Amino acid sequence: MAHNPERLPVTLDGRSYFIETVQYNRSTVPILRDQQDNSTEAGESQLNTQMWVRSQTDWSYGSNQEFLDNEDSDRRRFYQSEGVDVWTKGKVSLLPICESKNGTETFTDVLLHSFTSDNGTDYLYVADGTDLYFSTNFDETTPTWSLVTALASPETIVDLASDGETVFIAYSGARAIASVALGATTQPVSLGSSNADHLNVIGGRLISMYGAHIEELASNGNKVTDSLDYDLPHNGYWVTVAAGPVGFLAAANINGTGTIFFIQADTDGLLNQPQQTADLPHGESINEIISYGGLLAMATNRGGRLALMDTQQGAITYGPLVADVGPVYCLADSDRFVWFGAASGVTGRADLSVFTDSLVPAFANDLKSVGASPGNVTSIVRAKNNIYFVDANNGVQGPAESGNKVESGYIKTGGIRWNSQFEKVLRNVELRSSPTVALTGSVDYEETGYTYDDTDLVYDGIATPVSGTIDVTFTLDTGIDLSTLTLENRVRQNVQYSRSGKYDMQITLHRDATTLTAGPVLESWQIQAFPAPTRIDQIVLPIVMRKRVVTSRGAGAVATQDPQAEYDYIRDLMVTKQVVQYKEGSRIDDVVVDQLSFEADRLSDDADWWEGTILVKLLTVP
């Protein structure tokens, strides 16, 4: 049937029709389908609201999750952080600020080791070229570094080791190893004739490594007869040794690739020759290894790895490379954590009690050095319940004696998409936080008439909440940042209007303006958004299907049509899902035919087919 808009009011795919206007309907298709939540616990999906909710109450499974709410995402993880401690379940707080521990020295790229004496005194030792220093008050703002008397012919120090009484000193090929009493400034004495690049005291044994050669030495520096004495093939060189469940694990690099060897003791206590037990992928070399809690941690030029250690045969099975942290230069362990040194003055922390994948621990950034142009963190140690490390450009670093927090720290949640690709309109954000507490009082202990060791302590103090502030910034998928909002605890705030398929969220904690040791503690956050996909109209079109139809428009002339042929034509549009043009008045839409329903009134006069009304459901196409 030809189109004649003056006589028939609507056109579908170029064919004009008369409709029953009383039954005509045009409506917007609902965004959400009716859903039923069969979960056993209450959750966001049970909320009766037009807005979609996302929230987070824990961050203790670490960083490096790009999207918060994909189907395989873990809501206990996040994307990136700096300056915050995430390792207390359900809390994010500011880390301590670092300060230089160089004291009056000018340390830069030095060797740093921590040793504990038999009486429990913690020492930090620094080897700076030919000079050797130690300190016991390294936790103070200005540590005192004692200089060990130099050798008569000083040589560059390349490594240190200690058994709790003696410090052993390696000078590479320049001269044989030497020793000095732990905590003494006297001149070191030569031991034996062995050279060493690396020294380890492990399991009560002194292991010396010099290039491709590894051997066991007695405390006097002489080689232990008939014990470990081995040379690597193919221009390899030894790096370090760690304890294993049934022997020792030694790390070497051969032709630029890291290799792990197993060394076991005979029944007579002498060490056997090393047996190769694992190779890393070609080109991945080892900087350091440590064993801890049945696991072997490896710092490599490409990142970090963990390995399971066999408790009977000495073999290891290593996990995937964690490459996102960049090269890892050094390792330290304590409690359930392993700390690692990375680039740009950054340290990280891995929790060996939590795994996000097979042999992949939860990890996040930790303390960061202060000073200009931070360099690689080349040494890291654990002492006095804190970490101390070397920034190659700024020397020895550690947490500030004052206990001050960093000025600000942030956590990036990872992209929030509500598990859909279409656009959303973010409406509001709310967080819950708790303050830290400062103790204040007006009377010193020394004024009470009693003598105490620390006269700075205050009695009858008052606990005062000290908050700091928390703000949040959202970034759209176009890369545009929305206005930053400063949030108050349990106060919902509206967000600048925007449409985006994905929102990146950065939460920044700022320490208290006056009490620098205090700051806010983030406990949870929640955001709400409206789904905002491209909307679709549903048009219910009641087409009059008779052999003859008349409209009041124009002269009221009669138009003829074939109801069966028209029905078949429209049905074919539905089956093939063709996108066709629909016109009503001056409006034009692209549509698909979604559904048909024919309501018969009578059989046509020629008994050819039914006459009646076809209810045609159309859906507009964006």
TAUR-V197008 format. One record per pair of residues at least 4 apart in sequence whose C-alpha atoms are under 7 Angstrom apart, sorted by the first residue. I is the first residue (numbers start at 1). J is the second residue. D is the distance in whole Angstrom. If there is no record, write none. Layout:
BEGIN
i=<I/I>
j=<J/J>
d=<D/D>
END
This chain:
BEGIN
i=<1/1/1/2/2/3/3/3/3/4/4/5/6/6/7/7/7/8/8/8/8/9/9/9/9/10/10/10/10/10/11/11/11/11/11/11/12/12/12/12/13/13/13/17/18/18/19/19/19/19/20/20/20/20/23/24/24/24/25/25/25/26/26/26/26/27/27/27/28/28/28/29/29/29/37/37/42/44/50/51/51/51/52/52/52/53/53/53/54/54/54/55/55/55/56/56/56/56/57/57/57/57/58/58/58/58/59/59/59/59/59/59/60/60/60/60/60/60/61/61/61/61/61/62/62/62/62/62/63/63/63/63/63/63/64/64/64/65/65/65/65/66/66/66/67/67/67/67/68/68/68/68/68/68/68/69/69/69/69/69/70/78/78/78/79/79/79/80/80/81/81/81/81/81/82/82/82/82/83/83/83/83/83/83/83/83/84/84/84/84/84/84/85/85/85/85/86/86/86/90/91/91/91/92/92/92/93/93/93/94/94/94/94/95/95/95/96/96/96/96/96/96/97/97/97/97/97/98/98/98/98/98/98/98/98/99/99/99/99/99/100/100/100/100/101/101/101/101/101/101/101/102/102/102/102/103/103/103/107/107/107/108/108/108/108/109/109/109/109/109/110/110/110/110/110/111/111/111/111/112/112/112/112/112/113/113/113/113/114/114/114/114/114/115/115/115/115/115/116/116/116/116/116/117/117/117/117/118/118/122/122/122/123/123/123/124/124/124/125/125/125/126/126/126/127/127/127/127/128/129/129/130/130/130/130/131/132/132/133/133/133/133/134/134/134/135/135/135/135/137/137/138/139/140/141/141/147/148/148/148/149/149/149/150/150/151/151/155/155/156/157/157/157/158/158/158/158/159/159/159/159/159/160/160/160/160/160/161/161/161/161/161/161/162/162/162/162/163/165/165/166/166/166/166/167/167/167/167/168/168/168/168/169/169/169/170/170/170/170/170/170/171/171/171/171/171/171/172/172/172/172/173/173/175/176/176/176/176/176/176/177/177/177/177/177/178/178/178/178/179/179/179/179/180/180/180/180/191/191/192/192/192/195/196/196/196/197/197/197/198/198/198/198/198/199/199/199/200/200/200/200/201/201/201/202/202/206/206/206/207/207/207/208/208/208/208/209/209/209/209/210/211/211/212/212/212/212/212/213/213/213/214/214/214/215/215/215/216/216/216/216/217/217/217/217/218/218/218/226/227/227/227/228/228/228/229/230/232/232/234/234/235/235/236/236/236/236/237/237/237/238/238/238/239/239/239/239/240/240/240/240/241/241/241/241/242/242/242/242/242/242/243/243/243/243/244/244/244/245/246/246/246/246/247/247/247/248/248/248/249/249/249/249/250/250/250/251/251/251/252/252/252/253/253/253/253/253/254/254/256/256/256/257/257/257/257/257/257/258/258/258/258/258/259/259/259/260/260/260/260/261/261/261/261/262/262/262/262/262/263/263/263/263/263/264/264/265/265/265/265/266/266/266/277/277/278/280/284/284/284/285/285/286/286/286/286/287/287/287/287/287/288/288/288/288/289/289/289/289/290/290/290/291/291/291/292/294/294/295/295/295/295/296/296/296/296/297/297/297/298/298/298/299/299/299/299/299/299/299/300/300/300/300/301/301/302/302/302/303/303/303/303/303/303/303/304/304/304/304/305/305/305/305/305/306/306/306/307/307/307/307/307/308/308/308/309/309/309/309/310/310/310/319/319/319/325/326/327/328/328/328/329/329/329/329/330/330/330/330/330/331/331/331/331/331/332/332/332/332/332/332/333/333/333/333/334/336/336/336/337/337/337/337/338/338/338/339/339/339/339/340/340/340/341/341/341/341/341/341/341/342/342/342/342/343/343/343/344/344/344/345/345/345/345/345/345/345/346/346/346/346/347/347/347/347/348/348/348/349/349/349/349/350/350/350/350/351/351/351/352/354/354/355/355/355/355/356/356/356/369/369/369/371/373/374/374/374/375/375/375/376/376/377/377/377/377/378/378/378/379/379/380/380/380/380/381/381/381/382/382/382/383/387/388/388/389/389/389/390/390/390/391/391/391/400/403/404/404/405/405/405/405/407/407/408/408/408/408/409/409/409/410/410/410/410/411/411/411/412/412/412/413/413/413/414/414/415/415/415/416/416/416/417/417/417/417/421/422/422/423/423/423/423/423/423/424/424/424/424/424/424/424/425/425/425/425/425/425/425/426/426/426/426/426/427/427/427/427/427/428/428/428/428/428/428/429/429/429/429/429/429/430/430/430/430/430/430/430/431/431/431/431/431/432/432/432/432/432/432/433/433/433/433/433/433/434/434/434/435/435/435/435/435/435/436/436/436/436/436/436/437/437/437/437/438/438/438/438/439/439/439/439/440/440/440/441/441/441/441/441/443/443/443/444/444/444/444/444/445/445/445/445/446/446/446/466/466/466/467/467/467/468/468/468/468/468/468/469/469/469/469/470/470/470/470/470/470/471/471/471/471/471/471/471/472/472/472/472/472/472/472/473/473/473/473/473/473/473/473/474/474/474/474/474/474/475/475/475/475/475/475/475/476/476/476/476/476/476/477/477/477/477/482/483/509/510/511/511/511/511/512/512/512/534/536/536/536/537/537/538/538/538/538/539/539/539/540/540/540/540/541/541/541/542/542/542/542/543/543/543/544/544/544/545/545/545/545/545/546/546/546/546/547/547/547/547/548/548/548/548/549/549/549/550/550/550/550/551/552/562/563/563/564/564/565/566/567/568/569/570/571/572/573/573/573/574/574/574/574/577/577/578/579/579/579/580/580/580/581/581/581/581/582/582/582/582/583/583/583/584/589/590/590/591/591/591/591/592/592/592/592/593/593/593/594/594/594/595/595/596/596/596/596/597/597/597/598/598/598/599/599/599/600/600/600/600/601/601/602/602/602/603/603/603/603/604/604/604/604>
j=<15/16/561/15/16/11/14/15/16/8/16/9/553/554/551/553/554/16/17/18/551/17/18/584/585/16/17/18/583/584/15/16/17/582/583/584/16/581/582/583/580/581/582/543/543/544/541/542/543/544/24/542/543/544/542/540/541/542/539/540/541/537/538/539/540/537/538/539/536/537/538/536/537/538/45/46/46/53/530/528/529/530/528/529/530/527/528/529/526/527/528/525/526/527/75/524/525/526/90/523/524/525/76/89/90/91/76/77/78/86/89/90/76/77/86/87/88/89/76/77/354/356/362/77/78/362/363/364/77/78/79/80/363/364/78/79/80/77/78/79/414/79/414/415/73/414/415/416/73/75/78/413/414/415/416/73/416/417/418/419/419/412/413/414/412/413/414/411/412/364/365/410/411/412/365/409/410/411/94/95/366/367/406/408/409/410/92/93/94/95/409/410/92/93/94/95/91/92/93/523/521/522/523/521/522/523/520/521/522/405/406/409/519/367/405/406/399/400/403/404/405/406/399/400/404/405/406/367/368/369/370/397/398/399/400/370/397/398/399/400/370/396/397/398/138/141/142/143/396/397/398/106/107/395/396/142/143/144/394/395/396/392/393/394/395/390/391/392/393/395/126/127/128/390/395/126/127/128/379/125/126/127/379/390/124/125/126/381/123/124/125/381/383/122/123/124/162/164/120/121/122/123/164/121/122/164/165/164/165/136/383/384/134/135/136/134/135/136/133/134/135/132/133/134/131/132/133/157/132/156/157/154/155/156/157/150/147/148/145/146/147/148/145/146/147/143/144/145/146/143/144/143/401/401/400/401/185/185/186/187/185/186/187/154/187/187/188/171/174/171/169/170/171/170/171/172/197/169/170/197/198/199/167/168/169/170/199/167/168/169/199/200/201/166/167/168/201/201/181/182/179/180/181/182/179/180/181/182/177/178/179/180/177/178/179/177/178/196/197/198/199/175/176/177/195/196/197/195/196/197/210/195/196/195/190/191/192/193/194/195/190/191/194/195/196/188/189/190/191/188/189/190/191/184/187/188/189/220/221/220/221/222/210/208/209/210/209/210/211/208/209/210/239/240/207/208/209/206/207/208/241/205/206/207/206/243/216/217/218/215/216/217/214/215/216/217/213/214/215/238/214/237/238/231/232/236/237/238/230/231/232/229/230/231/228/229/230/223/224/227/228/221/222/223/224/222/223/224/270/270/271/272/271/272/273/273/273/236/237/254/255/254/255/252/253/254/255/252/253/254/251/252/253/251/252/287/288/250/251/288/289/248/249/250/251/248/249/250/289/290/291/247/248/249/291/248/249/291/311/264/311/312/314/263/264/265/262/263/264/260/261/262/263/260/261/262/259/260/261/258/259/260/257/258/259/285/286/258/259/283/284/285/280/281/282/283/284/285/279/280/284/285/286/278/279/280/276/277/278/279/274/275/276/277/274/275/276/277/314/271/272/273/274/275/271/272/269/270/271/272/270/271/272/315/316/316/284/300/301/302/300/301/298/299/300/301/299/300/301/329/330/298/299/330/331/296/297/298/299/296/297/298/295/296/297/296/308/309/306/307/308/309/306/307/308/309/305/306/307/304/305/306/303/304/305/328/329/330/331/304/327/328/329/327/328/323/326/327/321/322/323/325/326/327/328/321/322/323/328/318/319/320/321/322/318/319/359/316/317/318/319/359/316/317/318/314/315/316/317/314/315/316/358/359/360/342/342/342/340/341/342/341/342/377/378/340/341/378/379/380/338/339/340/341/380/338/339/340/380/381/382/337/338/339/382/338/351/352/353/349/350/351/352/349/350/351/347/348/349/350/347/348/349/346/347/348/377/378/379/380/346/347/376/377/375/376/377/374/375/376/368/369/374/375/376/377/391/367/368/369/377/365/366/367/368/364/365/366/363/364/365/366/361/362/363/364/361/362/363/361/361/362/359/360/361/362/360/361/362/374/391/397/394/393/391/393/394/391/392/393/391/392/389/390/391/392/390/391/392/389/390/387/388/389/390/387/388/389/386/387/388/387/398/397/398/396/397/398/395/396/397/395/396/397/404/517/516/517/511/516/517/518/510/511/508/509/510/511/508/509/510/506/507/508/509/506/507/508/505/506/507/504/505/506/504/505/502/503/504/502/503/504/421/501/502/503/501/501/533/499/500/501/531/532/533/499/500/501/529/530/531/532/498/499/500/529/530/531/532/495/498/528/529/530/494/495/528/529/530/492/493/494/495/527/528/492/493/494/526/527/528/490/491/492/493/525/526/527/489/490/524/525/526/489/490/522/523/524/525/489/520/521/522/523/524/520/521/522/465/466/467/519/520/521/465/466/467/518/519/520/463/464/465/466/463/464/465/466/461/462/463/464/461/462/463/458/459/460/461/462/447/458/459/455/456/457/458/459/455/457/458/459/450/451/455/512/518/519/512/519/520/510/511/512/513/519/520/509/510/511/520/486/487/507/508/509/510/484/485/486/487/507/508/509/484/485/486/505/506/507/508/481/482/483/484/485/505/506/507/481/482/503/504/505/506/479/480/481/482/503/504/505/480/481/500/502/503/504/500/501/502/503/496/496/520/519/516/518/519/520/516/518/519/622/619/620/621/619/620/617/618/619/620/617/618/619/615/616/617/618/615/616/617/613/614/615/616/613/614/615/612/613/614/563/611/612/613/614/561/563/611/612/560/561/562/563/558/559/560/561/558/559/560/556/557/558/559/556/556/566/567/611/568/609/569/570/571/572/573/574/575/576/577/578/593/592/593/594/595/592/593/592/590/591/592/590/591/592/588/589/590/591/588/589/590/591/587/588/589/588/620/620/621/618/619/620/621/618/619/620/621/617/618/619/617/618/619/616/617/614/615/616/617/614/615/616/613/614/615/612/613/614/610/611/612/613/611/612/610/611/612/607/609/610/611/608/609/610/611>
d=<6/7/7/6/7/7/6/5/5/6/6/6/6/6/6/5/6/6/5/5/7/7/6/6/7/6/5/7/6/5/5/4/6/6/5/7/6/6/5/7/5/5/6/6/6/6/7/5/4/5/7/6/6/6/6/6/5/6/6/5/7/7/6/4/6/6/5/7/6/4/6/6/6/6/7/6/7/6/7/6/5/5/5/5/6/6/5/7/6/5/7/5/4/6/6/6/6/7/5/6/4/7/5/6/4/7/5/5/7/6/7/7/6/7/5/5/7/6/5/5/7/7/5/5/6/5/5/5/6/5/5/6/6/5/6/5/6/6/5/5/6/5/5/6/7/5/4/6/6/6/7/6/5/6/6/6/6/7/6/6/6/6/5/6/5/5/5/6/5/7/6/6/4/6/6/5/6/7/6/5/7/7/6/7/4/7/6/5/4/5/5/6/6/5/6/6/6/5/7/6/6/6/5/6/5/7/7/5/7/6/6/6/7/7/6/6/6/7/6/6/4/6/6/6/6/5/4/7/7/6/6/6/5/4/5/6/6/6/6/5/7/6/5/7/6/7/6/6/5/5/6/6/6/7/6/5/5/6/7/5/7/5/5/5/4/7/7/4/6/6/6/6/5/7/7/5/5/7/6/6/5/7/6/7/6/5/7/6/6/5/6/6/7/6/5/7/7/7/6/5/5/6/6/5/7/4/6/5/7/6/7/7/6/6/5/5/5/7/6/4/7/6/5/6/6/5/6/6/6/5/6/6/5/4/6/7/6/5/6/5/5/6/5/5/7/7/6/5/6/5/7/5/6/5/7/6/6/4/6/6/6/5/5/6/6/6/7/6/7/6/7/6/5/6/5/6/6/6/5/7/6/6/7/6/5/6/6/6/5/7/6/6/6/5/4/6/6/6/6/5/7/6/4/5/5/5/6/6/7/6/4/7/6/5/6/5/7/5/6/7/7/6/7/6/7/6/7/6/5/4/7/6/7/6/7/7/7/5/5/4/6/6/6/6/7/6/5/4/5/5/5/7/7/7/7/5/7/6/4/7/4/5/6/6/5/4/6/5/7/6/5/7/7/7/6/5/6/6/5/7/7/5/5/6/7/7/6/5/7/6/5/6/6/5/6/7/6/4/7/6/6/5/6/5/5/5/4/6/6/4/7/6/5/7/5/4/7/6/6/7/5/6/5/4/5/5/6/6/7/5/5/6/5/6/6/7/6/6/7/6/7/6/7/7/5/4/6/6/6/7/6/4/7/6/5/7/7/6/5/6/7/7/6/4/6/6/5/6/7/6/6/6/5/6/6/5/6/7/5/7/6/6/6/6/5/7/6/5/6/7/6/5/6/6/5/6/6/5/6/6/5/6/5/4/6/6/7/6/7/5/7/6/6/7/5/5/5/5/6/5/6/4/5/6/4/6/6/6/5/6/6/5/4/5/5/5/6/6/6/7/6/6/5/7/6/6/5/5/4/6/5/6/7/5/7/7/6/6/6/6/5/6/7/6/4/7/5/5/7/6/7/6/5/6/7/7/6/5/6/6/5/7/6/4/6/6/7/6/7/6/5/6/6/5/6/7/6/5/7/6/5/6/6/5/7/5/6/6/7/6/6/6/7/5/6/6/6/5/6/5/5/6/5/5/5/6/5/7/6/7/6/6/5/6/6/6/6/6/5/4/6/7/5/5/6/7/6/5/7/5/5/6/7/5/7/7/7/6/7/6/5/6/6/7/5/6/5/6/6/6/7/6/5/7/6/6/5/7/6/5/6/6/4/6/7/7/6/6/6/7/6/5/6/6/5/7/7/6/4/6/6/5/6/6/5/6/5/6/7/6/5/6/6/5/6/4/6/5/5/5/6/5/5/5/6/6/5/7/5/7/7/6/5/6/6/6/4/5/6/6/6/6/6/6/4/7/6/5/6/6/6/6/7/5/4/6/6/6/6/7/7/6/6/7/6/6/7/5/5/5/6/5/7/5/5/6/6/7/6/5/5/7/6/4/7/6/5/6/6/5/6/6/6/6/5/6/5/7/5/5/6/5/6/7/7/6/5/4/7/6/5/7/6/6/7/5/4/6/6/5/7/7/5/4/6/6/5/7/6/4/6/7/6/6/6/7/6/6/5/5/5/6/7/6/5/7/6/5/5/6/5/4/7/5/5/6/5/6/6/6/5/5/6/5/7/5/5/6/6/7/7/6/4/6/6/5/6/5/7/6/5/4/5/6/6/6/6/7/6/4/7/6/6/5/6/6/5/6/6/6/6/4/6/5/5/6/6/5/6/6/7/5/4/5/7/6/5/7/6/6/5/7/5/6/6/5/6/6/6/6/6/5/5/6/6/5/6/6/6/5/5/6/5/5/7/6/7/6/4/6/7/6/7/7/7/6/5/7/6/6/6/6/6/6/6/6/6/7/6/5/5/6/5/4/7/5/5/6/5/7/6/6/6/7/6/5/6/7/5/4/6/6/5/7/6/5/7/7/6/5/6/7/6/7/5/7/6/5/7/6/5/6/5/5/6/6/6/4/6/6/5/7/5/6/6/6/5/7/6/6/5/6/7/7/7/6/6/6/4/7/6/6/5/7/7/6/7/6/5/7/6/5/7/6/5/6/6/6/5/6/6/5/6/6/6/4/6/6/5/6/6/5/7/5/6/5/5/7/7/6/5/6/5/5/6/7/6/6/4/6/6/5/6/6/6/5/6/5/5/6/6/7/6/6/6/6/6/6/7/6/6/6/6/6/6/7/5/6/7/6/7/6/6/5/5/6/6/6/7/6/5/6/6/5/6/6/6/5/7/7/6/6/5/6/5/4/5/6/5/7/7/6/5/7/6/5/6/6/5/7/6/5/6/6/5/7/6/4/6/6/5/6/6/6/4/6/6/5/6/5/7/6/6/4/6/6/6/6/6>
END
